[in-house]
């Protein structure tokens, strides 16, 4: 049997600006928290953490004037019992 080749991300791969694959989708790292910044300062001597713009911010919810459409069940697909 052949060996299974598995690749994993390491802490060196997880840097601001890098794009990683998560469940088949690209994910761009745009920022990190203070704990992560401290870890990278101690391990890799990195001290410049520039937060990137997150272009994937969700759209705002509809305003108060938004009217939700409710589709009622109309019984067209039910056979009547005789």
KEPA-535929 format. One record per atom (N, C-alpha, C, CB): residue in three letters; atom name; x, y, z. Coordinates in Angstrom, 3 decimals, m for minus. Glycine has a CB too. Example, Ala and Ser with C-alpha at 12.3 -4.5 7.8 and 13.67 -1.06 7.14 Angstrom:
BEGIN
+-----+----+----------+----------+----------+
:  aa : at :        x :        y :        z :
+-----+----+----------+----------+----------+
: ALA :  N :   13.190 :   m5.690 :    7.800 :
: ALA : CA :   12.300 :   m4.500 :    7.800 :
: ALA :  C :   13.200 :   m3.300 :    7.800 :
: ALA : CB :   11.308 :   m4.473 :    9.046 :
: SER :  N :   12.850 :   m2.250 :    7.080 :
: SER : CA :   13.670 :   m1.060 :    7.140 :
: SER :  C :   12.900 :    0.030 :    7.870 :
: SER : CB :   14.084 :   m0.598 :    5.725 :
+-----+----+----------+----------+----------+
//
This chain:
BEGIN
+-----+----+----------+----------+----------+
:  aa : at :        x :        y :        z :
+-----+----+----------+----------+----------+
: UNK :  N :    0.844 :   m1.193 :    0.000 :
: UNK : CA :    0.000 :    0.000 :    0.000 :
: UNK :  C :    0.877 :    1.239 :    0.000 :
: UNK : CB :   m0.953 :    0.008 :    1.219 :
: UNK :  N :    0.373 :    2.262 :   m0.654 :
: UNK : CA :    1.119 :    3.507 :   m0.724 :
: UNK :  C :    0.908 :    4.356 :    0.518 :
: UNK : CB :    0.720 :    4.286 :   m1.957 :
: UNK :  N :    1.864 :    5.187 :    0.786 :
: UNK : CA :    1.771 :    6.077 :    1.938 :
: UNK :  C :    0.815 :    7.218 :    1.635 :
: UNK : CB :    3.159 :    6.623 :    2.322 :
: UNK :  N :    0.078 :    7.623 :    2.642 :
: UNK : CA :   m0.840 :    8.744 :    2.507 :
: UNK :  C :   m0.069 :   10.020 :    2.812 :
: UNK : CB :   m2.077 :    8.589 :    3.451 :
: UNK :  N :   m0.109 :   10.938 :    1.863 :
: UNK : CA :    0.599 :   12.204 :    2.063 :
: UNK :  C :   m0.389 :   13.230 :    2.614 :
: UNK : CB :    1.249 :   12.711 :    0.726 :
: UNK :  N :   m0.110 :   13.710 :    3.801 :
: UNK : CA :   m0.962 :   14.731 :    4.412 :
: UNK :  C :   m0.107 :   15.962 :    4.677 :
: UNK : CB :   m1.626 :   14.209 :    5.736 :
: UNK :  N :   m0.664 :   17.097 :    4.341 :
: UNK : CA :    0.032 :   18.351 :    4.596 :
: UNK :  C :   m0.755 :   19.143 :    5.621 :
: UNK : CB :    0.222 :   19.168 :    3.291 :
: UNK :  N :   m0.041 :   19.769 :    6.533 :
: UNK : CA :   m0.668 :   20.556 :    7.576 :
: UNK :  C :   m0.069 :   21.953 :    7.582 :
: UNK : CB :   m0.501 :   19.882 :    8.951 :
: UNK :  N :   m0.858 :   22.919 :    8.027 :
: UNK : CA :   m0.338 :   24.271 :    8.191 :
: UNK :  C :    0.442 :   24.339 :    9.494 :
: UNK : CB :   m1.485 :   25.323 :    8.173 :
: UNK :  N :    1.496 :   25.110 :    9.483 :
: UNK : CA :    2.272 :   25.342 :   10.692 :
: UNK :  C :    2.107 :   26.800 :   11.094 :
: UNK : CB :    3.775 :   24.982 :   10.481 :
: UNK :  N :    2.645 :   27.148 :   12.245 :
: UNK : CA :    2.544 :   28.544 :   12.686 :
: UNK :  C :    3.268 :   29.489 :   11.731 :
: UNK : CB :    3.115 :   28.697 :   14.098 :
: UNK :  N :    4.247 :   28.994 :   10.992 :
: UNK : CA :    4.952 :   29.833 :   10.022 :
: UNK :  C :    4.059 :   30.187 :    8.837 :
: UNK : CB :    6.216 :   29.126 :    9.530 :
: UNK :  N :    3.068 :   29.335 :    8.538 :
: UNK : CA :    2.146 :   29.589 :    7.428 :
: UNK :  C :    1.084 :   30.630 :    7.788 :
: UNK : CB :    1.469 :   28.291 :    7.006 :
: UNK :  N :    0.821 :   30.803 :    9.059 :
: UNK : CA :   m0.280 :   31.657 :    9.505 :
: UNK :  C :    0.219 :   33.068 :    9.782 :
: UNK : CB :   m0.946 :   31.072 :   10.764 :
: UNK :  N :    0.428 :   33.811 :    8.716 :
: UNK : CA :    0.884 :   35.191 :    8.812 :
: UNK :  C :   m0.129 :   36.097 :    8.140 :
: UNK : CB :    2.281 :   35.364 :    8.174 :
: UNK :  N :   m0.243 :   37.310 :    8.634 :
: UNK : CA :   m1.181 :   38.279 :    8.074 :
: UNK :  C :   m0.848 :   38.487 :    6.597 :
: UNK : CB :   m1.128 :   39.632 :    8.856 :
: UNK :  N :   m1.878 :   38.375 :    5.762 :
: UNK : CA :   m1.711 :   38.543 :    4.326 :
: UNK :  C :   m1.641 :   37.221 :    3.579 :
: UNK : CB :   m0.475 :   39.338 :    4.050 :
: UNK :  N :   m1.324 :   36.129 :    4.269 :
: UNK : CA :   m1.287 :   34.820 :    3.618 :
: UNK :  C :   m2.696 :   34.314 :    3.352 :
: UNK : CB :   m0.515 :   33.809 :    4.478 :
: UNK :  N :   m2.823 :   33.509 :    2.301 :
: UNK : CA :   m4.095 :   32.869 :    1.967 :
: UNK :  C :   m3.915 :   31.379 :    2.206 :
: UNK : CB :   m4.537 :   33.170 :    0.476 :
: UNK :  N :   m4.811 :   30.802 :    3.010 :
: UNK : CA :   m4.764 :   29.366 :    3.282 :
: UNK :  C :   m6.058 :   28.728 :    2.774 :
: UNK : CB :   m4.564 :   29.086 :    4.812 :
: UNK :  N :   m6.029 :   27.419 :    2.613 :
: UNK : CA :   m7.185 :   26.682 :    2.131 :
: UNK :  C :   m7.900 :   26.065 :    3.333 :
: UNK : CB :   m6.767 :   25.588 :    1.098 :
: UNK :  N :   m9.166 :   26.430 :    3.526 :
: UNK : CA :   m9.967 :   25.884 :    4.619 :
: UNK :  C :  m11.196 :   25.226 :    4.010 :
: UNK : CB :  m10.370 :   26.996 :    5.654 :
: UNK :  N :  m11.267 :   23.911 :    4.105 :
: UNK : CA :  m12.376 :   23.130 :    3.563 :
: UNK :  C :  m12.620 :   23.462 :    2.086 :
: UNK : CB :  m13.652 :   23.385 :    4.379 :
: UNK :  N :  m11.530 :   23.617 :    1.325 :
: UNK : CA :  m11.640 :   23.845 :   m0.108 :
: UNK :  C :  m11.904 :   25.287 :   m0.502 :
: UNK : CB :  m12.712 :   22.999 :   m0.651 :
: UNK :  N :  m11.862 :   26.188 :    0.456 :
: UNK : CA :  m12.105 :   27.604 :    0.151 :
: UNK :  C :  m10.916 :   28.444 :    0.596 :
: UNK : CB :  m13.403 :   28.103 :    0.839 :
: UNK :  N :  m10.544 :   29.449 :   m0.192 :
: UNK : CA :   m9.427 :   30.306 :    0.208 :
: UNK :  C :   m9.830 :   31.224 :    1.358 :
: UNK : CB :   m8.935 :   31.139 :   m0.985 :
: UNK :  N :   m8.940 :   31.369 :    2.320 :
: UNK : CA :   m9.177 :   32.236 :    3.472 :
: UNK :  C :   m7.961 :   33.130 :    3.649 :
: UNK : CB :   m9.460 :   31.405 :    4.769 :
: UNK :  N :   m8.174 :   34.442 :    3.567 :
: UNK : CA :   m7.073 :   35.392 :    3.719 :
: UNK :  C :   m7.020 :   35.850 :    5.173 :
: UNK : CB :   m7.240 :   36.611 :    2.755 :
: UNK :  N :   m5.850 :   35.754 :    5.773 :
: UNK : CA :   m5.657 :   36.175 :    7.157 :
: UNK :  C :   m5.432 :   37.687 :    7.170 :
: UNK : CB :   m4.453 :   35.416 :    7.822 :
: UNK :  N :   m6.300 :   38.418 :    7.884 :
: UNK : CA :   m6.234 :   39.881 :    7.840 :
: UNK :  C :   m5.801 :   40.509 :    9.157 :
: UNK : CB :   m7.570 :   40.433 :    7.448 :
: UNK :  N :   m5.807 :   39.759 :   10.262 :
: UNK : CA :   m5.419 :   40.317 :   11.552 :
: UNK :  C :   m5.173 :   39.184 :   12.538 :
: UNK : CB :   m6.504 :   41.285 :   12.087 :
: UNK :  N :   m4.656 :   39.524 :   13.698 :
: UNK : CA :   m4.500 :   38.539 :   14.766 :
: UNK :  C :   m4.652 :   39.243 :   16.110 :
: UNK : CB :   m3.120 :   37.815 :   14.669 :
: UNK :  N :   m4.894 :   38.457 :   17.140 :
: UNK : CA :   m5.112 :   39.024 :   18.470 :
: UNK :  C :   m3.774 :   39.271 :   19.174 :
: UNK : CB :   m6.001 :   38.086 :   19.318 :
: UNK :  N :   m3.838 :   39.866 :   20.370 :
: UNK : CA :   m2.618 :   40.227 :   21.105 :
: UNK :  C :   m1.813 :   39.000 :   21.526 :
: UNK : CB :   m2.974 :   41.051 :   22.337 :
: UNK :  N :   m2.491 :   37.921 :   21.895 :
: UNK : CA :   m1.792 :   36.697 :   22.285 :
: UNK :  C :   m0.951 :   36.159 :   21.128 :
: UNK : CB :   m2.796 :   35.630 :   22.752 :
: UNK :  N :   m1.542 :   36.145 :   19.926 :
: UNK : CA :   m0.835 :   35.668 :   18.736 :
: UNK :  C :    0.323 :   36.594 :   18.389 :
: UNK : CB :   m1.798 :   35.557 :   17.543 :
: UNK :  N :    0.125 :   37.890 :   18.534 :
: UNK : CA :    1.202 :   38.842 :   18.278 :
: UNK :  C :    2.372 :   38.589 :   19.220 :
: UNK : CB :    0.695 :   40.285 :   18.432 :
: UNK :  N :    2.088 :   38.346 :   20.483 :
: UNK : CA :    3.147 :   38.076 :   21.462 :
: UNK :  C :    3.890 :   36.792 :   21.117 :
: UNK : CB :    2.559 :   37.981 :   22.880 :
: UNK :  N :    3.161 :   35.763 :   20.693 :
: UNK : CA :    3.771 :   34.494 :   20.301 :
: UNK :  C :    4.744 :   34.698 :   19.133 :
: UNK : CB :    2.683 :   33.470 :   19.918 :
: UNK :  N :    4.316 :   35.444 :   18.103 :
: UNK : CA :    5.173 :   35.673 :   16.946 :
: UNK :  C :    6.364 :   36.566 :   17.290 :
: UNK : CB :    4.367 :   36.295 :   15.815 :
: UNK :  N :    6.188 :   37.487 :   18.250 :
: UNK : CA :    7.318 :   38.318 :   18.686 :
: UNK :  C :    8.378 :   37.457 :   19.349 :
: UNK : CB :    6.846 :   39.422 :   19.655 :
: UNK :  N :    7.944 :   36.525 :   20.209 :
: UNK : CA :    8.891 :   35.690 :   20.942 :
: UNK :  C :    9.535 :   34.630 :   20.046 :
: UNK : CB :    8.191 :   35.020 :   22.115 :
: UNK :  N :    8.770 :   33.985 :   19.188 :
: UNK : CA :    9.288 :   32.868 :   18.404 :
: UNK :  C :   10.008 :   33.303 :   17.128 :
: UNK : CB :    8.164 :   31.943 :   18.049 :
: UNK :  N :    9.463 :   34.300 :   16.419 :
: UNK : CA :   10.011 :   34.692 :   15.115 :
: UNK :  C :   10.592 :   36.102 :   15.103 :
: UNK : CB :    8.940 :   34.589 :   14.063 :
: UNK :  N :   10.575 :   36.797 :   16.227 :
: UNK : CA :   11.085 :   38.166 :   16.338 :
: UNK :  C :   10.383 :   39.101 :   15.341 :
: UNK : CB :   12.611 :   38.187 :   16.100 :
: UNK :  N :    9.070 :   38.905 :   15.194 :
: UNK : CA :    8.255 :   39.753 :   14.327 :
: UNK :  C :    7.559 :   40.780 :   15.208 :
: UNK : CB :    7.214 :   38.911 :   13.502 :
: UNK :  N :    7.675 :   42.049 :   14.846 :
: UNK : CA :    7.017 :   43.070 :   15.661 :
: UNK :  C :    6.163 :   44.031 :   14.839 :
: UNK : CB :    8.050 :   43.850 :   16.431 :
: UNK :  N :    6.043 :   43.800 :   13.547 :
: UNK : CA :    5.216 :   44.647 :   12.691 :
: UNK :  C :    3.960 :   43.877 :   12.293 :
: UNK : CB :    6.006 :   45.111 :   11.429 :
: UNK :  N :    2.851 :   44.233 :   12.901 :
: UNK : CA :    1.579 :   43.583 :   12.608 :
: UNK :  C :    0.630 :   44.619 :   12.012 :
: UNK : CB :    0.967 :   42.935 :   13.891 :
: UNK :  N :    0.507 :   44.623 :   10.697 :
: UNK : CA :   m0.345 :   45.581 :   10.008 :
: UNK :  C :   m1.670 :   44.896 :    9.700 :
: UNK : CB :    0.334 :   46.117 :    8.703 :
: UNK :  N :   m2.728 :   45.422 :   10.250 :
: UNK : CA :   m4.061 :   44.863 :   10.022 :
: UNK :  C :   m4.504 :   45.229 :    8.604 :
: UNK : CB :   m5.088 :   45.391 :   11.088 :
: UNK :  N :   m4.951 :   44.221 :    7.849 :
: UNK : CA :   m5.427 :   44.444 :    6.488 :
: UNK :  C :   m6.928 :   44.694 :    6.486 :
: UNK : CB :   m5.084 :   43.246 :    5.590 :
: UNK :  N :   m7.405 :   45.316 :    5.426 :
: UNK : CA :   m8.843 :   45.564 :    5.285 :
: UNK :  C :   m9.564 :   44.244 :    5.033 :
: UNK : CB :   m9.125 :   46.569 :    4.132 :
: UNK :  N :  m10.631 :   44.023 :    5.759 :
: UNK : CA :  m11.443 :   42.824 :    5.566 :
: UNK :  C :  m12.518 :   43.152 :    4.539 :
: UNK : CB :  m12.079 :   42.330 :    6.919 :
: UNK :  N :  m12.331 :   42.656 :    3.320 :
: UNK : CA :  m13.274 :   42.958 :    2.245 :
: UNK :  C :  m14.470 :   42.024 :    2.243 :
: UNK : CB :  m12.576 :   42.887 :    0.910 :
: UNK :  N :  m14.513 :   41.084 :    3.169 :
: UNK : CA :  m15.605 :   40.111 :    3.221 :
: UNK :  C :  m16.564 :   40.399 :    4.374 :
: UNK : CB :  m15.045 :   38.700 :    3.354 :
: UNK :  N :  m16.677 :   41.658 :    4.757 :
: UNK : CA :  m17.585 :   42.025 :    5.846 :
: UNK :  C :  m19.017 :   41.817 :    5.373 :
: UNK : CB :  m17.357 :   43.505 :    6.306 :
: UNK :  N :  m19.847 :   41.138 :    6.170 :
: UNK : CA :  m21.233 :   40.884 :    5.752 :
: UNK :  C :  m22.008 :   42.177 :    5.523 :
: UNK : CB :  m21.950 :   40.038 :    6.796 :
: UNK :  N :  m22.960 :   42.108 :    4.617 :
: UNK : CA :  m23.805 :   43.267 :    4.339 :
: UNK :  C :  m24.725 :   43.519 :    5.531 :
: UNK : CB :  m24.633 :   43.053 :    3.039 :
: UNK :  N :  m25.170 :   44.775 :    5.655 :
: UNK : CA :  m26.076 :   45.134 :    6.746 :
: UNK :  C :  m27.438 :   44.478 :    6.542 :
: UNK : CB :  m26.230 :   46.666 :    6.843 :
: UNK :  N :  m28.094 :   44.232 :    7.636 :
: UNK : CA :  m29.447 :   43.670 :    7.589 :
: UNK :  C :  m30.404 :   44.726 :    7.033 :
: UNK : CB :  m29.909 :   43.191 :    9.008 :
: UNK :  N :  m31.510 :   44.305 :    6.434 :
: UNK : CA :  m32.476 :   45.271 :    5.908 :
: UNK :  C :  m32.989 :   46.201 :    7.004 :
: UNK : CB :  m33.651 :   44.543 :    5.251 :
: UNK :  N :  m33.350 :   47.399 :    6.620 :
: UNK : CA :  m33.840 :   48.386 :    7.580 :
: UNK :  C :  m35.246 :   48.083 :    8.080 :
: UNK : CB :  m33.814 :   49.754 :    6.961 :
: UNK :  N :  m35.799 :   49.022 :    8.844 :
: UNK : CA :  m37.125 :   48.832 :    9.437 :
: UNK :  C :  m38.227 :   48.763 :    8.383 :
: UNK : CB :  m37.423 :   49.956 :   10.413 :
: UNK :  N :  m38.033 :   49.372 :    7.226 :
: UNK : CA :  m39.062 :   49.398 :    6.187 :
: UNK :  C :  m39.100 :   48.112 :    5.367 :
: UNK : CB :  m38.834 :   50.577 :    5.270 :
: UNK :  N :  m38.233 :   47.168 :    5.669 :
: UNK : CA :  m38.191 :   45.918 :    4.938 :
: UNK :  C :  m39.390 :   45.056 :    5.333 :
: UNK : CB :  m36.864 :   45.173 :    5.205 :
: UNK :  N :  m40.149 :   44.585 :    4.327 :
: UNK : CA :  m41.300 :   43.743 :    4.604 :
: UNK :  C :  m40.977 :   42.323 :    4.172 :
: UNK : CB :  m42.568 :   44.270 :    3.884 :
: UNK :  N :  m41.023 :   41.411 :    5.101 :
: UNK : CA :  m40.715 :   40.018 :    4.837 :
: UNK :  C :  m41.892 :   39.348 :    4.148 :
: UNK : CB :  m40.360 :   39.284 :    6.136 :
: UNK :  N :  m41.625 :   38.615 :    3.085 :
: UNK : CA :  m42.681 :   37.911 :    2.369 :
: UNK :  C :  m42.842 :   36.515 :    2.961 :
: UNK : CB :  m42.369 :   37.834 :    0.848 :
: UNK :  N :  m44.056 :   36.169 :    3.316 :
: UNK : CA :  m44.341 :   34.859 :    3.872 :
: UNK :  C :  m45.172 :   34.095 :    2.862 :
: UNK : CB :  m45.073 :   34.965 :    5.243 :
: UNK :  N :  m44.683 :   32.934 :    2.457 :
: UNK : CA :  m45.406 :   32.099 :    1.513 :
: UNK :  C :  m46.176 :   31.049 :    2.303 :
: UNK : CB :  m44.437 :   31.434 :    0.482 :
: UNK :  N :  m47.481 :   31.075 :    2.173 :
: UNK : CA :  m48.317 :   30.149 :    2.913 :
: UNK :  C :  m48.501 :   28.849 :    2.137 :
: UNK : CB :  m49.670 :   30.784 :    3.219 :
: UNK :  N :  m48.617 :   27.768 :    2.843 :
: UNK : CA :  m48.871 :   26.469 :    2.252 :
: UNK :  C :  m50.252 :   26.510 :    1.624 :
: UNK : CB :  m48.757 :   25.326 :    3.308 :
: UNK :  N :  m50.382 :   26.039 :    0.366 :
: UNK : CA :  m51.647 :   26.222 :   m0.335 :
: UNK :  C :  m52.437 :   24.927 :   m0.584 :
: UNK : CB :  m51.383 :   26.888 :   m1.638 :
: UNK :  N :  m51.992 :   23.795 :   m0.083 :
: UNK : CA :  m52.702 :   22.519 :   m0.178 :
: UNK :  C :  m52.913 :   22.013 :   m1.608 :
: UNK : CB :  m54.027 :   22.649 :    0.488 :
: UNK :  N :  m52.199 :   22.500 :   m2.592 :
: UNK : CA :  m52.403 :   22.073 :   m3.972 :
: UNK :  C :  m51.855 :   20.661 :   m4.224 :
: UNK : CB :  m51.743 :   23.064 :   m4.924 :
: UNK :  N :  m50.882 :   20.239 :   m3.458 :
: UNK : CA :  m50.228 :   18.962 :   m3.703 :
: UNK :  C :  m50.788 :   17.831 :   m2.840 :
: UNK : CB :  m48.750 :   19.096 :   m3.461 :
: UNK :  N :  m51.850 :   18.061 :   m2.099 :
: UNK : CA :  m52.422 :   17.048 :   m1.224 :
: UNK :  C :  m53.662 :   16.440 :   m1.891 :
: UNK : CB :  m52.779 :   17.657 :    0.163 :
: UNK :  N :  m53.686 :   15.109 :   m1.957 :
: UNK : CA :  m54.860 :   14.436 :   m2.511 :
: UNK :  C :  m55.953 :   14.372 :   m1.452 :
: UNK : CB :  m54.501 :   13.012 :   m3.013 :
: UNK :  N :  m57.147 :   14.679 :   m1.855 :
: UNK : CA :  m58.267 :   14.645 :   m0.918 :
: UNK :  C :  m58.697 :   13.206 :   m0.655 :
: UNK : CB :  m59.452 :   15.468 :   m1.459 :
: UNK :  N :  m59.025 :   12.941 :    0.573 :
: UNK : CA :  m59.530 :   11.604 :    0.935 :
: UNK :  C :  m60.987 :   11.536 :    0.512 :
: UNK : CB :  m59.372 :   11.314 :    2.485 :
: UNK :  N :  m61.368 :   10.399 :   m0.088 :
: UNK : CA :  m62.765 :   10.270 :   m0.497 :
: UNK :  C :  m63.517 :    9.290 :    0.360 :
: UNK : CB :  m62.854 :    9.849 :   m1.933 :
+-----+----+----------+----------+----------+
//
